[in-house]
Structure formats: C-alpha cells, structure tokens
Amino acid sequence: MSGAHHRLPGALRQVVLVLKKDLLIEWRARARGFALASFAVTVLLLFSFAVGPNTEVLRTHAGAYLWLAVLLSSTLLLGQSFQIEVEAGALEGLVLAPVEPAALFYGKALSNTLQLIGLALVITIPMLALFDAGLAGSPAWYLVVVVLGTAGVSAPGTLYAGLTARLDNRQLLLPLLLFPLLVPCLLAAVKATTLLLTGDAMNQVPSWLKLLAAFNALYWSVCGALFPRVIDA
C-alpha cells in the first residue's frame, strides 16, 4: 500500500494520507459513529411525533426530514474533524509539515463526506419505516443524491470547521456560519429525494442532480482555494 502511495502525485498522495488518518481515527472511536446515528434517528422520531399520525404529511415531507437529520448531525461530525488535532497541538504541526493546506482540506472533506454518506444510508431504513414511505425511483439515483447532497454539506462544513477549530464557542459558531450557505444545496437535495420517494412523473430528478453537481463544483473549488487562508489565520 505504501508503494502505491509513492506512485501517486505528491498532492494526491497527501490527500490520501490525510483521508486514511481521519478514517482510522473515526474507526478507532466508532462508538462516536453509533452515537451520531442514534442522534439522527432521534431527530427523525421527533419529527414523527411532532407531525402526529398524519401519514400522508409524513410521507410527503420524508425527504425534508431526512436531510434535516443529516444537517443537524453534520454539525456534530464536522465539529469533531479538527478537534483531535487542536487538542493535541497537532494542527500547527500539520500546517508546518510538508503537507499542502489544500491536501489537508480535501482529505478531511472526503473523510467527512464518506461518514455523512454512511450516516444518510443508515438512517434511510428507519426513515422509510417511520414515515411509511417507499422508494418510488431508482436506488442508484437515490445513492447519487445522497453522495452529492452530503458532499455539498461537507466542503463548506470542513472549511468552517477549520475556521472555528481554535475558538471556544465553535459549537455555536459553526452552525450559524454554515446553515445559511447550505440552503440552496439542501433545497435541491430535498427536492430530488422527495421526487424519488413520491414519484417523478415529469422526470425532474436529473435537473435537480445537475443543480446539486453545480453547487458541489462551486463549493469544493472555492472552499479548497480559501482553506489555506483560513488555516493560517
């Protein structure tokens, strides 16, 4: 495996190493992942109790409830992404080491994306059960929506997590900064998910996926370019 890393271009090799490091840390602390999934399911339960026994309303808005659960859970996940480095004083070491800031960003953003994809897929089953919903569209399209939607959350989320990592009130500042920026991306993800759950008679899902892909291209390029300034601040 190390030989394969040496065959990669320098910047890409650094991204892979950061990604492996973060995923290994999360695997060793996997109880945190179970707690995060439990929190997301609890959020879905609260929506179910708040709406009541109106199954038609629950089914119609199931996609929105799913993405709200992912969004609220993401603040906990993203807030942890720099915590270990900050607490151990390793963030400055990573910045001073021969690691490109952009590689640090993309490695962490990919790690956050993969974890959010897993979370969204795990809570899909309780979502379908709680809201009496079914997948009317293609499972492949649903997976694409989940990947694009979570990637759209992860890129700016990783940027703002790095910006607030050294602040004492980061748990409050992170959602305040992040949520307004994510509104258009989440609207597209909710709309595409809702169409896949309730039916897409006019074949609108591809259009929403193109919009999600455009948001991702913007977020991942701009946030990657801004991250070196953020991490040096």
Steps between C-alpha positions, in 0.01 A plus 500: 500500500783740581650421159171595338509831690848576363373454145235768552571869428619685810187702574269203436714280724463755779121504454490120524717499813283762674188309398639171636607668823156650565313181412731297725435739788124472446521121479684483830236728654209328324280529809478865398355391166235291673413798719473723193266254325290476818474879510385511136235234561385691808456811285284297259294373793445854623372605156270198499357588843466868411297434185287229662313214334448679166683248282437696180683806633780283641543321168493826301768668712713192574783626278512833686509325837783276383717791391424702812618203706818479289555876531462506879723194538761650267572783743606243760710308249664806345572651840706191582702502178771735635449442872763229545766703317416813701495323838828321430663811355546312174322745271795739499726204435295399196512856370877524552563151361544452125123452459321729260207681671281407203590133548407528868165652402413245232608205716283615790209599275503156333509332840203707617315424177548125534380508860192706410422264211510208743281689746241593236481142371473356853209725598319446170346174626354650821387801295305278261349307792409802713341701221335207319693592186640294216761559233304567182808589295823319421724407797797607287355850464438508874865412565611778263281751687645387834858529370450844346295631792747389766795624293327839477477509880855375560701748292382826663458315830867401501602855413300651786608223739860599429414868544337444842725216620704715740201692640339415832146553368552302179191281562282812480684680220526204264125456432445877497757540224422180313122470480430813287759389244347153470141609432510474116683166507261353756195624309622316190577185700160507673316551171685216326450265796130584523451427130675164541276413796166620363546455125652704220240509225670793320856362529625797703762311704781537240453878501529517879806276486665737250430787738650302789806419290540871417484593868760234579736625229470852642533398866792261456703735281441822696534340844819323394642831381402685819615234747871599504402850615261357761746257652776762522270751672 
